[in-house]
Every structure is written in structure tokens, then in C-alpha cells.
Amino acid sequence: MAMDAFSASLMQEKREIIIDPTIYKFANFGEFAAEFKLGERDVVLTNEFIYKPFMEELGLKSKFVFQEKFGAGEPSEAMIETMYEAIPYDSYDRVIAVGGGAIMDLCKLLGCKRPNSVHELYFKREPVVHEKEVIAIPTTCGTGSEGNGFAVLTNPENGDKKSLRCSAIIAKVSIVDPECMRTMPKKVLASVGFDALCHCIEAYTSKIAQPFSDALSLYAIEAIAENLVNLYTGADTSAEAWEKVTIASTIGGMVIN
């Protein structure tokens, strides 16, 4: 089967192996906040149901922004444009994403120099200029957005998705903490777990796979196969099992990058 022009262009761009971001592990959000000295020039994008139990009592001076205040569902052009209006570009130096893939994708866009139009940015009619540091803290183990240069927006009118793909928007730092995942409902765990598995299989079977991505993909596939079902059924909910699935999810995001 002949390769279409768009796929061919993507393959031509694969001239280097990009291993980003720097990955850390902390016991809790307070420990992370102290290590990275969160302050008034930091914006933390999260959900209120995450903020209340894990961050509110810390009394941090950072600006906390809740995604749900800007609309429900997956990120859209309208959602990020509204965020642009509410969060002036010169009011922050870093963006910290604490949540699922949607929140991490939105933070990648908040880290970019403001385009004249998000629509034009996604269709590569405007350059991607990433000026703000992005720190990603995933609370689900599936999208792998903390480890790649993708940011997906959805058209709510027809469900179409458009992905901005650029190595410049990869988070500078990712905090991968299995403790953030433990409160996921079983239905969500099953869904995101298979999402991570599919990323790894896709990378391993890709025509542009190479030894580095193969090794990582196989490790992650094995980790998910051995632990996801046990976590779902409750047969093994140990810290080690959660850590393996969590790391496998991040690897999944990295190998499809």
C-alpha cells in the first residue's frame, strides 16, 4: 500500500531520538511544591476535586485554575481561547498540569507564545514558539501526554480531533507518582490502561520503530499485561503494581512521540 504524503512527511522528520522529559517522583504534592519552589509566578491547572484534598491545605501562593470553569468535556479551541483571556500571558513563568491528558494538553498550549489564532496554529499556519516551562503531573495512567509533544483539541460540533505535534511542547519535567492514580474508578482504570497498552503496541509495530523504542515498548507491554488486570480486580494493589503501570503509561507516551 502506498504511503500518503502526510505520513511520508512525518517519517522524514524522524531524524533524531528525543528522550524527554526529565522524570521525577515525589511522595506528595507538598514535597514537589517545596522542591520546585512554587510561587506567585506559577499557574497550576487542575480540577477542583483534585485541588481540595491534595493542595488546598498547603496554602501555596500560586494561581490555581480549574479546567471545569472553562467548559466540560475535552479541550477545544473555544476552551483554550477562553483560558487565554482569563490568564494573561505575562502573569506567569511556569505552568503546572495536575490531571488527565486534557489538562496536560491545555498546559502545553498555555506554555506557547499566544498565537493570533489557535486554529491557525494547529494547521501550521503559525509557528509554535514555546516560552514557558511546563511541568506535568498525571493523575491517570493512559494518555502518556506527560511524555510526548502532542496536544489534542476536539471540535465539539462533529467530534473531530486535531493534534498539534511538535517536540517543542514536550513538558520540561514530569512528576510520575502512582499515588495520584489510586483513586481512579475501575472503569477509568480499564479504559486508560488499554489506552497505554495500545500506544506501546502501536509504537512497537510502527514502520519507523527502532531498537530504543522497541525495548521501551516491550517493557511497558509486559508491565501492563502483568499488572493491569490485578489492579482492576484487586488481586494486587501494591505500590509496585501501581508503579509499573504508571511508568508503562509514561513510556507509552514517549514511544509514540
Protein Blocks (a to p, Z undefined) as FASTA:
>chain_A
ZZdfklmmmmmmmmbccddddddddfbfklmmmmnopafkbccdddfklmmmmmmmnopa
bdcddfklnogcjddfklmmmmmmmmcfklpfbdcdeddfklmmmmmmmmpccdfblklm
mnopaccddfbdcddddfbdfkommmcccdcdddfknopacddddfklgcfbdcddfklm
mmpcfklmmmmmmmmmmmmmmmmmpmkbcfklmmmmmmmmmmmmmmmmmmmnopaccfkl
mmmmmmmmmmmmmmmZZ
